[in-house]
């Protein structure tokens, strides 16, 4: 039985401020209900849900044109989902649970080479995390879990490498002043405001069509006619795609009204990524994370089989 929340979708945003207390950016936080906290979710569900909602709400509308910091799990990074958004409006926030193995670092470098910015969330200066500093545009430090001496040391080290540092979970004005004295460049936390909930009415989705579309988009031989037929079976998919392509991200001079036209404009590789992301987001509340991960792993494997001698990823060589 559907709850009242089923057809409403939620996001939250929390501002990141400069030393002058002017808005610099927003962190986008996924919410699965009107309550202002994050429900536990497995895998990449939180990240893909937030990205899917940004497609529909509009990233410029959500952040008033300021950069959006988006949480990135390992799977989110490896699938290059961040590149579905304009590089000037998003910052990929690498979660503290992600480890900088070769595959993850290569994914980060791909995005960096395309002009995307990356931040390190809840950074701790450990030997296994220092490899991330070479690709970081921002470093975020949890001021509640890190001693002042350690904060000062990390801030000084980041500044030596010309990396701006964000104080996270600043809860009082006194903490803000202490963090400013340490040398932080930006500040985020309850001292200014709690995350703000944004709600919208959702278009009901046909879950079985989403699952079929996810499988079809990850077949080795891409069949755009098959994809187009699946879009015709579910209005929510068509709405998502047309809303995405008609957003200011692309800036087409005329409105895109036809699904076949939209699919052709997007192209095979971006379409595979987009379909994977919105399908996982649409199915995440009802389908096991392991079931959703399987088509993505198959797609990753198929992408590597053309050059097996050069591939050392964890999918081909677990």
Phi, psi and omega in degrees: 000131180285138175271167176302336181284342189304320185259012172244141180239151189225146168221160171231153176227142177231128184289149170247125188250150172280176181299330178283358183072016172277148181294131176253319184197179173230141166269131180266127185240130180285140176225141179252010178190176184288345179290144188267063171206163184268119175287147178299141177214151183263162173059220183262018186302317182296314183295314183290327177296316179297317179295317180299317180293326177295324175305316188276322180279333182094117185295323179294322178293317184294324186247005181057035177085357178274162179298145177252120175275119183245127178296136182235116171280176178298313180297323179299318179292313185295332179270005176057033182296330182300329183288357173283348179253156179294134188297332182282350185247357181229150171231123178282120182260103184287118184293153183294344179279349181277132179258141185278064175281177186300319183294317180294316180297322177296320177297318178297319179294325176301315181290320178299320180294338176268001176096010179276148180256149183230143176237151177257122183272138177048051186292134171238134185279084180241155180305323184282349180253349185294337178298334180291333184300330182293339182244006185275137171260337176216152173234131178250135181237130176283108187285346179278337183253359185238132181294156181298322179297317179291322177301313181299319181295316181293319179299315179297319179295317179296319179295326175298330178263012176061040178250119176295148184238137182248126174276120183253144181067043172278111191259343181225162178295328177296317177298323177301314181294320178297318180293323177297321178294325178295327178119012178300148179269325183223163188218142180216135177156183185290347180300334179257305175193158174282164176304140181261127181279134172240129184238146173217160176279133183262152171274121182304140184250147173270104187298324182294324178293320178300319180293318177296320180294319178300317179293317182294321182291341182255011172290149183296318177266110185284126182242098185290332177294318178296318178298315181299320180296322178293323177299324181293341183272353182216117184292331182294324178295313180299317179300314181298314184293314181292323177296320180296309184287335179269007178281163178298349178305319185265324177068034176296142184290328179241152182291137177274119184245340186257134177296313176304319178297316180297316180296321180293319181296320183290321178087162189298306187294311176297326180294319177302315181294315183297314180297317179300317182293309184290330178292315177298319179296318182289333183261348192300332183277352184230345184244140182300142182300325180294326178290322179290326183289331186301310179298327179292321177295319178297318179297318179297318180296316180297325178291336181268339188293340179290340179218063186297331183290337182260001186256130177231024185288165184287346177283314181281327182231075183294000000 
